[in-house]
Amino acid sequence: MSLPFILACLWCIAANFAGMLPSRRSHWPAAYTLIALGLPILAWLYLEDGPWFALVFLIAGMSILRWPVRFLFRWLNRTLGTKE
């Protein structure tokens, strides 16, 4: 296994542990940290192992961090949406 694949697996484990924390206040800072760490891992995984592994990691990350993704889509829809 390559190092980016191992780091991606460790990122998924860390994200699941961060989601199990009981405090509501620590979820958003943890999400920001996970996003900041996950994007370089995603790029490195794409470069080392190819687009399919990166796509699987992206889908896994989006399923773990579903609320930031949901808010991002809402914001994009508001800003880029057509106004009639």
PDB file with one MODEL, atoms N, CA, C and O in Angstrom:
MODEL        1
ATOM      1  N   MET A   1       0.837  -1.187   0.000  1.00  0.00           N
ATOM      2  CA  MET A   1       0.000   0.000   0.000  1.00  0.00           C
ATOM      3  C   MET A   1       0.876   1.242   0.000  1.00  0.00           C
ATOM      4  O   MET A   1       1.958   1.268   0.585  1.00  0.00           O
ATOM      5  N   SER A   2       0.384   2.251  -0.661  1.00  0.00           N
ATOM      6  CA  SER A   2       1.148   3.491  -0.742  1.00  0.00           C
ATOM      7  C   SER A   2       0.881   4.357   0.494  1.00  0.00           C
ATOM      8  O   SER A   2      -0.112   4.185   1.201  1.00  0.00           O
ATOM      9  N   LEU A   3       1.791   5.274   0.719  1.00  0.00           N
ATOM     10  CA  LEU A   3       1.663   6.177   1.873  1.00  0.00           C
ATOM     11  C   LEU A   3       0.409   7.057   1.789  1.00  0.00           C
ATOM     12  O   LEU A   3      -0.259   7.236   2.807  1.00  0.00           O
ATOM     13  N   PRO A   4       0.061   7.613   0.618  1.00  0.00           N
ATOM     14  CA  PRO A   4      -1.179   8.415   0.578  1.00  0.00           C
ATOM     15  C   PRO A   4      -2.426   7.583   0.886  1.00  0.00           C
ATOM     16  O   PRO A   4      -3.367   8.095   1.492  1.00  0.00           O
ATOM     17  N   PHE A   5      -2.447   6.324   0.485  1.00  0.00           N
ATOM     18  CA  PHE A   5      -3.592   5.465   0.782  1.00  0.00           C
ATOM     19  C   PHE A   5      -3.698   5.212   2.280  1.00  0.00           C
ATOM     20  O   PHE A   5      -4.797   5.224   2.835  1.00  0.00           O
ATOM     21  N   ILE A   6      -2.571   4.984   2.935  1.00  0.00           N
ATOM     22  CA  ILE A   6      -2.565   4.774   4.386  1.00  0.00           C
ATOM     23  C   ILE A   6      -3.016   6.044   5.102  1.00  0.00           C
ATOM     24  O   ILE A   6      -3.788   5.977   6.059  1.00  0.00           O
ATOM     25  N   LEU A   7      -2.536   7.204   4.644  1.00  0.00           N
ATOM     26  CA  LEU A   7      -2.953   8.475   5.252  1.00  0.00           C
ATOM     27  C   LEU A   7      -4.439   8.739   5.036  1.00  0.00           C
ATOM     28  O   LEU A   7      -5.106   9.291   5.910  1.00  0.00           O
ATOM     29  N   ALA A   8      -4.954   8.351   3.884  1.00  0.00           N
ATOM     30  CA  ALA A   8      -6.383   8.520   3.620  1.00  0.00           C
ATOM     31  C   ALA A   8      -7.208   7.640   4.568  1.00  0.00           C
ATOM     32  O   ALA A   8      -8.247   8.066   5.071  1.00  0.00           O
ATOM     33  N   CYS A   9      -6.742   6.430   4.802  1.00  0.00           N
ATOM     34  CA  CYS A   9      -7.448   5.553   5.743  1.00  0.00           C
ATOM     35  C   CYS A   9      -7.385   6.106   7.163  1.00  0.00           C
ATOM     36  O   CYS A   9      -8.377   6.062   7.890  1.00  0.00           O
ATOM     37  N   LEU A  10      -6.237   6.620   7.559  1.00  0.00           N
ATOM     38  CA  LEU A  10      -6.111   7.227   8.887  1.00  0.00           C
ATOM     39  C   LEU A  10      -6.969   8.486   9.001  1.00  0.00           C
ATOM     40  O   LEU A  10      -7.522   8.763  10.066  1.00  0.00           O
ATOM     41  N   TRP A  11      -7.085   9.248   7.913  1.00  0.00           N
ATOM     42  CA  TRP A  11      -7.948  10.425   7.909  1.00  0.00           C
ATOM     43  C   TRP A  11      -9.402  10.017   8.134  1.00  0.00           C
ATOM     44  O   TRP A  11     -10.120  10.667   8.894  1.00  0.00           O
ATOM     45  N   CYS A  12      -9.833   8.951   7.483  1.00  0.00           N
ATOM     46  CA  CYS A  12     -11.213   8.477   7.659  1.00  0.00           C
ATOM     47  C   CYS A  12     -11.468   8.032   9.099  1.00  0.00           C
ATOM     48  O   CYS A  12     -12.536   8.297   9.651  1.00  0.00           O
ATOM     49  N   ILE A  13     -10.505   7.365   9.699  1.00  0.00           N
ATOM     50  CA  ILE A  13     -10.646   6.934  11.095  1.00  0.00           C
ATOM     51  C   ILE A  13     -10.702   8.153  12.016  1.00  0.00           C
ATOM     52  O   ILE A  13     -11.534   8.215  12.922  1.00  0.00           O
ATOM     53  N   ALA A  14      -9.813   9.121  11.780  1.00  0.00           N
ATOM     54  CA  ALA A  14      -9.807  10.339  12.601  1.00  0.00           C
ATOM     55  C   ALA A  14     -11.105  11.125  12.430  1.00  0.00           C
ATOM     56  O   ALA A  14     -11.614  11.696  13.395  1.00  0.00           O
ATOM     57  N   ALA A  15     -11.642  11.158  11.219  1.00  0.00           N
ATOM     58  CA  ALA A  15     -12.902  11.870  10.986  1.00  0.00           C
ATOM     59  C   ALA A  15     -14.059  11.191  11.715  1.00  0.00           C
ATOM     60  O   ALA A  15     -14.943  11.864  12.245  1.00  0.00           O
ATOM     61  N   ASN A  16     -14.052   9.881  11.743  1.00  0.00           N
ATOM     62  CA  ASN A  16     -15.102   9.177  12.473  1.00  0.00           C
ATOM     63  C   ASN A  16     -14.992   9.412  13.970  1.00  0.00           C
ATOM     64  O   ASN A  16     -16.010   9.573  14.643  1.00  0.00           O
ATOM     65  N   PHE A  17     -13.781   9.436  14.501  1.00  0.00           N
ATOM     66  CA  PHE A  17     -13.606   9.735  15.923  1.00  0.00           C
ATOM     67  C   PHE A  17     -14.010  11.169  16.242  1.00  0.00           C
ATOM     68  O   PHE A  17     -14.607  11.427  17.287  1.00  0.00           O
ATOM     69  N   ALA A  18     -13.690  12.100  15.350  1.00  0.00           N
ATOM     70  CA  ALA A  18     -14.084  13.495  15.573  1.00  0.00           C
ATOM     71  C   ALA A  18     -15.602  13.642  15.554  1.00  0.00           C
ATOM     72  O   ALA A  18     -16.155  14.476  16.272  1.00  0.00           O
ATOM     73  N   GLY A  19     -16.269  12.845  14.744  1.00  0.00           N
ATOM     74  CA  GLY A  19     -17.728  12.895  14.706  1.00  0.00           C
ATOM     75  C   GLY A  19     -18.376  12.299  15.935  1.00  0.00           C
ATOM     76  O   GLY A  19     -19.530  12.603  16.238  1.00  0.00           O
ATOM     77  N   MET A  20     -17.652  11.457  16.647  1.00  0.00           N
ATOM     78  CA  MET A  20     -18.206  10.835  17.852  1.00  0.00           C
ATOM     79  C   MET A  20     -18.017  11.677  19.104  1.00  0.00           C
ATOM     80  O   MET A  20     -18.519  11.317  20.169  1.00  0.00           O
ATOM     81  N   LEU A  21     -17.305  12.788  18.996  1.00  0.00           N
ATOM     82  CA  LEU A  21     -17.112  13.642  20.162  1.00  0.00           C
ATOM     83  C   LEU A  21     -18.452  14.213  20.609  1.00  0.00           C
ATOM     84  O   LEU A  21     -19.269  14.597  19.772  1.00  0.00           O
ATOM     85  N   PRO A  22     -18.687  14.274  21.911  1.00  0.00           N
ATOM     86  CA  PRO A  22     -20.008  14.697  22.383  1.00  0.00           C
ATOM     87  C   PRO A  22     -20.278  16.196  22.274  1.00  0.00           C
ATOM     88  O   PRO A  22     -21.439  16.605  22.295  1.00  0.00           O
ATOM     89  N   SER A  23     -19.264  17.007  22.161  1.00  0.00           N
ATOM     90  CA  SER A  23     -19.454  18.450  22.165  1.00  0.00           C
ATOM     91  C   SER A  23     -19.890  18.960  20.802  1.00  0.00           C
ATOM     92  O   SER A  23     -19.300  18.595  19.785  1.00  0.00           O
ATOM     93  N   ARG A  24     -20.924  19.804  20.770  1.00  0.00           N
ATOM     94  CA  ARG A  24     -21.370  20.407  19.517  1.00  0.00           C
ATOM     95  C   ARG A  24     -20.385  21.479  19.049  1.00  0.00           C
ATOM     96  O   ARG A  24     -20.230  21.699  17.848  1.00  0.00           O
ATOM     97  N   ARG A  25     -19.731  22.137  19.982  1.00  0.00           N
ATOM     98  CA  ARG A  25     -18.826  23.224  19.614  1.00  0.00           C
ATOM     99  C   ARG A  25     -17.572  22.734  18.910  1.00  0.00           C
ATOM    100  O   ARG A  25     -16.951  23.496  18.170  1.00  0.00           O
ATOM    101  N   SER A  26     -17.192  21.507  19.118  1.00  0.00           N
ATOM    102  CA  SER A  26     -15.956  21.029  18.507  1.00  0.00           C
ATOM    103  C   SER A  26     -16.169  20.443  17.122  1.00  0.00           C
ATOM    104  O   SER A  26     -15.196  20.092  16.455  1.00  0.00           O
ATOM    105  N   HIS A  27     -17.414  20.327  16.668  1.00  0.00           N
ATOM    106  CA  HIS A  27     -17.642  19.708  15.366  1.00  0.00           C
ATOM    107  C   HIS A  27     -17.190  20.590  14.201  1.00  0.00           C
ATOM    108  O   HIS A  27     -16.527  20.098  13.288  1.00  0.00           O
ATOM    109  N   TRP A  28     -17.528  21.865  14.213  1.00  0.00           N
ATOM    110  CA  TRP A  28     -17.143  22.713  13.087  1.00  0.00           C
ATOM    111  C   TRP A  28     -15.645  22.965  13.025  1.00  0.00           C
ATOM    112  O   TRP A  28     -15.085  22.886  11.931  1.00  0.00           O
ATOM    113  N   PRO A  29     -14.951  23.266  14.130  1.00  0.00           N
ATOM    114  CA  PRO A  29     -13.490  23.377  14.024  1.00  0.00           C
ATOM    115  C   PRO A  29     -12.837  22.071  13.581  1.00  0.00           C
ATOM    116  O   PRO A  29     -11.858  22.083  12.835  1.00  0.00           O
ATOM    117  N   ALA A  30     -13.375  20.961  14.038  1.00  0.00           N
ATOM    118  CA  ALA A  30     -12.841  19.667  13.588  1.00  0.00           C
ATOM    119  C   ALA A  30     -13.092  19.467  12.106  1.00  0.00           C
ATOM    120  O   ALA A  30     -12.239  18.931  11.399  1.00  0.00           O
ATOM    121  N   ALA A  31     -14.256  19.893  11.626  1.00  0.00           N
ATOM    122  CA  ALA A  31     -14.562  19.762  10.200  1.00  0.00           C
ATOM    123  C   ALA A  31     -13.618  20.619   9.358  1.00  0.00           C
ATOM    124  O   ALA A  31     -13.137  20.175   8.315  1.00  0.00           O
ATOM    125  N   TYR A  32     -13.355  21.843   9.809  1.00  0.00           N
ATOM    126  CA  TYR A  32     -12.422  22.707   9.077  1.00  0.00           C
ATOM    127  C   TYR A  32     -11.022  22.092   9.043  1.00  0.00           C
ATOM    128  O   TYR A  32     -10.343  22.136   8.017  1.00  0.00           O
ATOM    129  N   THR A  33     -10.601  21.525  10.160  1.00  0.00           N
ATOM    130  CA  THR A  33      -9.285  20.886  10.220  1.00  0.00           C
ATOM    131  C   THR A  33      -9.239  19.668   9.311  1.00  0.00           C
ATOM    132  O   THR A  33      -8.255  19.457   8.601  1.00  0.00           O
ATOM    133  N   LEU A  34     -10.289  18.872   9.328  1.00  0.00           N
ATOM    134  CA  LEU A  34     -10.324  17.688   8.480  1.00  0.00           C
ATOM    135  C   LEU A  34     -10.334  18.053   7.000  1.00  0.00           C
ATOM    136  O   LEU A  34      -9.711  17.366   6.190  1.00  0.00           O
ATOM    137  N   ILE A  35     -11.027  19.116   6.644  1.00  0.00           N
ATOM    138  CA  ILE A  35     -11.022  19.567   5.252  1.00  0.00           C
ATOM    139  C   ILE A  35      -9.628  20.046   4.862  1.00  0.00           C
ATOM    140  O   ILE A  35      -9.135  19.724   3.781  1.00  0.00           O
ATOM    141  N   ALA A  36      -8.995  20.815   5.747  1.00  0.00           N
ATOM    142  CA  ALA A  36      -7.656  21.328   5.451  1.00  0.00           C
ATOM    143  C   ALA A  36      -6.632  20.208   5.333  1.00  0.00           C
ATOM    144  O   ALA A  36      -5.679  20.326   4.562  1.00  0.00           O
ATOM    145  N   LEU A  37      -6.807  19.140   6.071  1.00  0.00           N
ATOM    146  CA  LEU A  37      -5.885  18.003   5.966  1.00  0.00           C
ATOM    147  C   LEU A  37      -6.276  17.051   4.831  1.00  0.00           C
ATOM    148  O   LEU A  37      -5.416  16.399   4.239  1.00  0.00           O
ATOM    149  N   GLY A  38      -7.562  16.977   4.535  1.00  0.00           N
ATOM    150  CA  GLY A  38      -8.029  16.017   3.550  1.00  0.00           C
ATOM    151  C   GLY A  38      -7.745  16.416   2.111  1.00  0.00           C
ATOM    152  O   GLY A  38      -7.503  15.549   1.272  1.00  0.00           O
ATOM    153  N   LEU A  39      -7.770  17.701   1.811  1.00  0.00           N
ATOM    154  CA  LEU A  39      -7.539  18.131   0.435  1.00  0.00           C
ATOM    155  C   LEU A  39      -6.131  17.809  -0.073  1.00  0.00           C
ATOM    156  O   LEU A  39      -6.002  17.315  -1.193  1.00  0.00           O
ATOM    157  N   PRO A  40      -5.070  18.067   0.700  1.00  0.00           N
ATOM    158  CA  PRO A  40      -3.752  17.650   0.212  1.00  0.00           C
ATOM    159  C   PRO A  40      -3.602  16.128   0.106  1.00  0.00           C
ATOM    160  O   PRO A  40      -2.929  15.630  -0.797  1.00  0.00           O
ATOM    161  N   ILE A  41      -4.226  15.398   1.025  1.00  0.00           N
ATOM    162  CA  ILE A  41      -4.192  13.940   0.931  1.00  0.00           C
ATOM    163  C   ILE A  41      -4.908  13.485  -0.328  1.00  0.00           C
ATOM    164  O   ILE A  41      -4.451  12.564  -1.005  1.00  0.00           O
ATOM    165  N   LEU A  42      -6.028  14.124  -0.648  1.00  0.00           N
ATOM    166  CA  LEU A  42      -6.773  13.793  -1.862  1.00  0.00           C
ATOM    167  C   LEU A  42      -5.918  14.041  -3.110  1.00  0.00           C
ATOM    168  O   LEU A  42      -5.879  13.199  -4.008  1.00  0.00           O
ATOM    169  N   ALA A  43      -5.243  15.176  -3.173  1.00  0.00           N
ATOM    170  CA  ALA A  43      -4.389  15.478  -4.327  1.00  0.00           C
ATOM    171  C   ALA A  43      -3.231  14.491  -4.425  1.00  0.00           C
ATOM    172  O   ALA A  43      -2.912  14.016  -5.515  1.00  0.00           O
ATOM    173  N   TRP A  44      -2.603  14.180  -3.298  1.00  0.00           N
ATOM    174  CA  TRP A  44      -1.488  13.240  -3.284  1.00  0.00           C
ATOM    175  C   TRP A  44      -1.953  11.842  -3.682  1.00  0.00           C
ATOM    176  O   TRP A  44      -1.258  11.136  -4.412  1.00  0.00           O
ATOM    177  N   LEU A  45      -3.118  11.449  -3.204  1.00  0.00           N
ATOM    178  CA  LEU A  45      -3.685  10.152  -3.560  1.00  0.00           C
ATOM    179  C   LEU A  45      -3.977  10.098  -5.055  1.00  0.00           C
ATOM    180  O   LEU A  45      -3.763   9.065  -5.690  1.00  0.00           O
ATOM    181  N   TYR A  46      -4.459  11.189  -5.616  1.00  0.00           N
ATOM    182  CA  TYR A  46      -4.716  11.244  -7.045  1.00  0.00           C
ATOM    183  C   TYR A  46      -3.418  11.090  -7.844  1.00  0.00           C
ATOM    184  O   TYR A  46      -3.375  10.376  -8.845  1.00  0.00           O
ATOM    185  N   LEU A  47      -2.379  11.759  -7.395  1.00  0.00           N
ATOM    186  CA  LEU A  47      -1.112  11.704  -8.113  1.00  0.00           C
ATOM    187  C   LEU A  47      -0.434  10.338  -7.995  1.00  0.00           C
ATOM    188  O   LEU A  47       0.165   9.861  -8.959  1.00  0.00           O
ATOM    189  N   GLU A  48      -0.521   9.717  -6.845  1.00  0.00           N
ATOM    190  CA  GLU A  48       0.179   8.454  -6.619  1.00  0.00           C
ATOM    191  C   GLU A  48      -0.615   7.231  -7.076  1.00  0.00           C
ATOM    192  O   GLU A  48      -0.056   6.331  -7.702  1.00  0.00           O
ATOM    193  N   ASP A  49      -1.906   7.192  -6.770  1.00  0.00           N
ATOM    194  CA  ASP A  49      -2.679   5.975  -6.995  1.00  0.00           C
ATOM    195  C   ASP A  49      -3.712   6.096  -8.106  1.00  0.00           C
ATOM    196  O   ASP A  49      -4.289   5.086  -8.510  1.00  0.00           O
ATOM    197  N   GLY A  50      -3.957   7.275  -8.602  1.00  0.00           N
ATOM    198  CA  GLY A  50      -4.879   7.422  -9.718  1.00  0.00           C
ATOM    199  C   GLY A  50      -6.220   8.007  -9.318  1.00  0.00           C
ATOM    200  O   GLY A  50      -6.516   8.193  -8.138  1.00  0.00           O
ATOM    201  N   PRO A  51      -7.024   8.292 -10.339  1.00  0.00           N
ATOM    202  CA  PRO A  51      -8.287   8.989 -10.084  1.00  0.00           C
ATOM    203  C   PRO A  51      -9.340   8.135  -9.380  1.00  0.00           C
ATOM    204  O   PRO A  51     -10.188   8.686  -8.678  1.00  0.00           O
ATOM    205  N   TRP A  52      -9.319   6.826  -9.538  1.00  0.00           N
ATOM    206  CA  TRP A  52     -10.370   6.002  -8.934  1.00  0.00           C
ATOM    207  C   TRP A  52     -10.237   5.943  -7.427  1.00  0.00           C
ATOM    208  O   TRP A  52     -11.235   6.016  -6.709  1.00  0.00           O
ATOM    209  N   PHE A  53      -8.999   5.809  -6.936  1.00  0.00           N
ATOM    210  CA  PHE A  53      -8.799   5.831  -5.487  1.00  0.00           C
ATOM    211  C   PHE A  53      -9.136   7.206  -4.917  1.00  0.00           C
ATOM    212  O   PHE A  53      -9.720   7.318  -3.840  1.00  0.00           O
ATOM    213  N   ALA A  54      -8.762   8.246  -5.654  1.00  0.00           N
ATOM    214  CA  ALA A  54      -9.079   9.607  -5.199  1.00  0.00           C
ATOM    215  C   ALA A  54     -10.587   9.836  -5.189  1.00  0.00           C
ATOM    216  O   ALA A  54     -11.106  10.495  -4.288  1.00  0.00           O
ATOM    217  N   LEU A  55     -11.290   9.302  -6.176  1.00  0.00           N
ATOM    218  CA  LEU A  55     -12.743   9.449  -6.217  1.00  0.00           C
ATOM    219  C   LEU A  55     -13.410   8.721  -5.054  1.00  0.00           C
ATOM    220  O   LEU A  55     -14.361   9.234  -4.462  1.00  0.00           O
ATOM    221  N   VAL A  56     -12.919   7.536  -4.727  1.00  0.00           N
ATOM    222  CA  VAL A  56     -13.465   6.795  -3.580  1.00  0.00           C
ATOM    223  C   VAL A  56     -13.207   7.565  -2.289  1.00  0.00           C
ATOM    224  O   VAL A  56     -14.086   7.648  -1.431  1.00  0.00           O
ATOM    225  N   PHE A  57     -12.012   8.125  -2.147  1.00  0.00           N
ATOM    226  CA  PHE A  57     -11.702   8.909  -0.948  1.00  0.00           C
ATOM    227  C   PHE A  57     -12.551  10.176  -0.885  1.00  0.00           C
ATOM    228  O   PHE A  57     -12.992  10.573   0.193  1.00  0.00           O
ATOM    229  N   LEU A  58     -12.782  10.812  -2.032  1.00  0.00           N
ATOM    230  CA  LEU A  58     -13.617  12.010  -2.062  1.00  0.00           C
ATOM    231  C   LEU A  58     -15.050  11.684  -1.650  1.00  0.00           C
ATOM    232  O   LEU A  58     -15.655  12.424  -0.875  1.00  0.00           O
ATOM    233  N   ILE A  59     -15.591  10.594  -2.158  1.00  0.00           N
ATOM    234  CA  ILE A  59     -16.953  10.203  -1.797  1.00  0.00           C
ATOM    235  C   ILE A  59     -17.030   9.833  -0.318  1.00  0.00           C
ATOM    236  O   ILE A  59     -18.006  10.170   0.352  1.00  0.00           O
ATOM    237  N   ALA A  60     -16.014   9.145   0.197  1.00  0.00           N
ATOM    238  CA  ALA A  60     -15.994   8.801   1.623  1.00  0.00           C
ATOM    239  C   ALA A  60     -15.917  10.063   2.479  1.00  0.00           C
ATOM    240  O   ALA A  60     -16.615  10.174   3.488  1.00  0.00           O
ATOM    241  N   GLY A  61     -15.077  11.003   2.082  1.00  0.00           N
ATOM    242  CA  GLY A  61     -14.977  12.255   2.824  1.00  0.00           C
ATOM    243  C   GLY A  61     -16.255  13.061   2.778  1.00  0.00           C
ATOM    244  O   GLY A  61     -16.631  13.686   3.770  1.00  0.00           O
ATOM    245  N   MET A  62     -16.932  13.057   1.635  1.00  0.00           N
ATOM    246  CA  MET A  62     -18.199  13.781   1.527  1.00  0.00           C
ATOM    247  C   MET A  62     -19.293  13.115   2.353  1.00  0.00           C
ATOM    248  O   MET A  62     -20.187  13.798   2.853  1.00  0.00           O
ATOM    249  N   SER A  63     -19.236  11.802   2.504  1.00  0.00           N
ATOM    250  CA  SER A  63     -20.245  11.145   3.329  1.00  0.00           C
ATOM    251  C   SER A  63     -19.987  11.367   4.816  1.00  0.00           C
ATOM    252  O   SER A  63     -20.925  11.422   5.611  1.00  0.00           O
ATOM    253  N   ILE A  64     -18.724  11.494   5.188  1.00  0.00           N
ATOM    254  CA  ILE A  64     -18.390  11.762   6.587  1.00  0.00           C
ATOM    255  C   ILE A  64     -18.684  13.223   6.930  1.00  0.00           C
ATOM    256  O   ILE A  64     -19.267  13.514   7.975  1.00  0.00           O
ATOM    257  N   LEU A  65     -18.286  14.127   6.059  1.00  0.00           N
ATOM    258  CA  LEU A  65     -18.472  15.570   6.287  1.00  0.00           C
ATOM    259  C   LEU A  65     -19.676  16.066   5.484  1.00  0.00           C
ATOM    260  O   LEU A  65     -19.547  16.994   4.685  1.00  0.00           O
ATOM    261  N   ARG A  66     -20.824  15.465   5.687  1.00  0.00           N
ATOM    262  CA  ARG A  66     -21.978  15.793   4.847  1.00  0.00           C
ATOM    263  C   ARG A  66     -22.552  17.170   5.130  1.00  0.00           C
ATOM    264  O   ARG A  66     -23.094  17.783   4.210  1.00  0.00           O
ATOM    265  N   TRP A  67     -22.467  17.689   6.337  1.00  0.00           N
ATOM    266  CA  TRP A  67     -23.035  19.011   6.611  1.00  0.00           C
ATOM    267  C   TRP A  67     -22.243  20.127   5.960  1.00  0.00           C
ATOM    268  O   TRP A  67     -22.857  21.027   5.387  1.00  0.00           O
ATOM    269  N   PRO A  68     -20.910  20.129   6.011  1.00  0.00           N
ATOM    270  CA  PRO A  68     -20.196  21.178   5.265  1.00  0.00           C
ATOM    271  C   PRO A  68     -20.462  21.107   3.758  1.00  0.00           C
ATOM    272  O   PRO A  68     -20.530  22.138   3.089  1.00  0.00           O
ATOM    273  N   VAL A  69     -20.611  19.898   3.231  1.00  0.00           N
ATOM    274  CA  VAL A  69     -20.911  19.758   1.804  1.00  0.00           C
ATOM    275  C   VAL A  69     -22.308  20.287   1.497  1.00  0.00           C
ATOM    276  O   VAL A  69     -22.518  20.941   0.475  1.00  0.00           O
ATOM    277  N   ARG A  70     -23.245  20.009   2.368  1.00  0.00           N
ATOM    278  CA  ARG A  70     -24.612  20.485   2.183  1.00  0.00           C
ATOM    279  C   ARG A  70     -24.666  22.019   2.222  1.00  0.00           C
ATOM    280  O   ARG A  70     -25.333  22.643   1.397  1.00  0.00           O
ATOM    281  N   PHE A  71     -23.960  22.616   3.186  1.00  0.00           N
ATOM    282  CA  PHE A  71     -23.924  24.078   3.262  1.00  0.00           C
ATOM    283  C   PHE A  71     -23.197  24.688   2.063  1.00  0.00           C
ATOM    284  O   PHE A  71     -23.571  25.765   1.597  1.00  0.00           O
ATOM    285  N   LEU A  72     -22.162  24.011   1.561  1.00  0.00           N
ATOM    286  CA  LEU A  72     -21.460  24.493   0.371  1.00  0.00           C
ATOM    287  C   LEU A  72     -22.389  24.500  -0.833  1.00  0.00           C
ATOM    288  O   LEU A  72     -22.401  25.470  -1.591  1.00  0.00           O
ATOM    289  N   PHE A  73     -23.171  23.439  -1.026  1.00  0.00           N
ATOM    290  CA  PHE A  73     -24.108  23.396  -2.148  1.00  0.00           C
ATOM    291  C   PHE A  73     -25.205  24.442  -2.007  1.00  0.00           C
ATOM    292  O   PHE A  73     -25.628  25.032  -3.001  1.00  0.00           O
ATOM    293  N   ARG A  74     -25.667  24.677  -0.794  1.00  0.00           N
ATOM    294  CA  ARG A  74     -26.675  25.729  -0.588  1.00  0.00           C
ATOM    295  C   ARG A  74     -26.107  27.099  -0.911  1.00  0.00           C
ATOM    296  O   ARG A  74     -26.772  27.919  -1.545  1.00  0.00           O
ATOM    297  N   TRP A  75     -24.872  27.351  -0.475  1.00  0.00           N
ATOM    298  CA  TRP A  75     -24.228  28.635  -0.739  1.00  0.00           C
ATOM    299  C   TRP A  75     -23.995  28.821  -2.234  1.00  0.00           C
ATOM    300  O   TRP A  75     -24.232  29.903  -2.772  1.00  0.00           O
ATOM    301  N   LEU A  76     -23.528  27.761  -2.909  1.00  0.00           N
ATOM    302  CA  LEU A  76     -23.321  27.853  -4.358  1.00  0.00           C
ATOM    303  C   LEU A  76     -24.631  28.078  -5.088  1.00  0.00           C
ATOM    304  O   LEU A  76     -24.680  28.830  -6.061  1.00  0.00           O
ATOM    305  N   ASN A  77     -25.679  27.441  -4.633  1.00  0.00           N
ATOM    306  CA  ASN A  77     -26.974  27.629  -5.266  1.00  0.00           C
ATOM    307  C   ASN A  77     -27.478  29.065  -5.086  1.00  0.00           C
ATOM    308  O   ASN A  77     -28.067  29.640  -6.002  1.00  0.00           O
ATOM    309  N   ARG A  78     -27.242  29.641  -3.897  1.00  0.00           N
ATOM    310  CA  ARG A  78     -27.641  31.022  -3.663  1.00  0.00           C
ATOM    311  C   ARG A  78     -26.836  32.002  -4.498  1.00  0.00           C
ATOM    312  O   ARG A  78     -27.388  32.945  -5.064  1.00  0.00           O
ATOM    313  N   THR A  79     -25.529  31.778  -4.575  1.00  0.00           N
ATOM    314  CA  THR A  79     -24.676  32.744  -5.269  1.00  0.00           C
ATOM    315  C   THR A  79     -24.683  32.575  -6.771  1.00  0.00           C
ATOM    316  O   THR A  79     -24.673  33.566  -7.502  1.00  0.00           O
ATOM    317  N   LEU A  80     -24.700  31.349  -7.247  1.00  0.00           N
ATOM    318  CA  LEU A  80     -24.628  31.122  -8.680  1.00  0.00           C
ATOM    319  C   LEU A  80     -25.966  30.816  -9.317  1.00  0.00           C
ATOM    320  O   LEU A  80     -26.072  30.729 -10.541  1.00  0.00           O
ATOM    321  N   GLY A  81     -26.983  30.654  -8.496  1.00  0.00           N
ATOM    322  CA  GLY A  81     -28.306  30.312  -9.010  1.00  0.00           C
ATOM    323  C   GLY A  81     -28.899  31.420  -9.855  1.00  0.00           C
ATOM    324  O   GLY A  81     -28.573  32.596  -9.695  1.00  0.00           O
ATOM    325  N   THR A  82     -29.765  31.022 -10.746  1.00  0.00           N
ATOM    326  CA  THR A  82     -30.401  32.020 -11.610  1.00  0.00           C
ATOM    327  C   THR A  82     -31.495  32.733 -10.834  1.00  0.00           C
ATOM    328  O   THR A  82     -32.261  32.120 -10.091  1.00  0.00           O
ATOM    329  N   LYS A  83     -31.546  34.005 -11.021  1.00  0.00           N
ATOM    330  CA  LYS A  83     -32.553  34.820 -10.358  1.00  0.00           C
ATOM    331  C   LYS A  83     -33.509  35.329 -11.435  1.00  0.00           C
ATOM    332  O   LYS A  83     -33.114  36.066 -12.338  1.00  0.00           O
ATOM    333  N   GLU A  84     -34.739  34.932 -11.325  1.00  0.00           N
ATOM    334  CA  GLU A  84     -35.723  35.341 -12.338  1.00  0.00           C
ATOM    335  C   GLU A  84     -36.654  36.388 -11.794  1.00  0.00           C
ATOM    336  O   GLU A  84     -37.547  36.850 -12.505  1.00  0.00           O
TER     337      GLU A  84
ENDMDL
END
